[in-house]
Amino acid sequence: MRRSSGGPGSPCGKGNPCACPASVRRGSAADLAGLDLDLDENEQRGVPHYVSVSHTNPGPENLCPDQDDQVHLLTEGGRQIPGKTPFGSGTKIPGCPSDWVARMVLPGDKVTECSIHPVTDEGDKPFAVGFAEAGRRVR
């Protein structure tokens, strides 16, 4: 798995927040049945992949790690699939655990955020996780 933040030369851990991909897991369409997700018909038939991102706050300020719209799953077919995150109080999705639900991360704390990325092209496979920046494509 390629890291797009927190690697060599990164300011991560020197008073700056850090977000690093922790894992990517393949799920099944049955995992998402009955959940209130904004999925189109094609995405509903796709294979969900769960991307966990670990956020570390080295301080000194509180951090809001709400970056689910910045995390993309990159595929061998050249797609950049943005995440869907339905988490509210009590939402549980098998295979996509998250210990962050709309709260600030205090200095010194670490949380894991999970997003769902439906891969809709048969035979396409994920190969990396990327982070979008404002006004830029995923790198």
Stockholm file with secondary structure:
# STOCKHOLM 1.0

chainA/1-139         MRRSSGGPGSPCGKGNPCACPASVRRGSAADLAGLDLDLDENEQRGVPHYVSVSHTNPGPENLCPDQDDQVHLLTEGGRQIPGKTPFGSGTKIPGCPSDWVARMVLPGDKVTECSIHPVTDEGDKPFAVGFAEAGRRVR
#=GR chainA/1-139 SS CCCSSSSTTCCBTTTBCEEEEEEEEECCGGGGTTCCCCCCHHHHHSEEEEEEEEEECCSSSCBCCCCTTTEEEEETTSCEEECBCCCCTTCCCTTCCCSCSSCCBCTTCEEEEEEEEEECSTTCCEEEEEECCTTSCCC
#=GC SS_cons         CCCSSSSTTCCBTTTBCEEEEEEEEECCGGGGTTCCCCCCHHHHHSEEEEEEEEEECCSSSCBCCCCTTTEEEEETTSCEEECBCCCCTTCCCTTCCCSCSSCCBCTTCEEEEEEEEEECSTTCCEEEEEECCTTSCCC
//
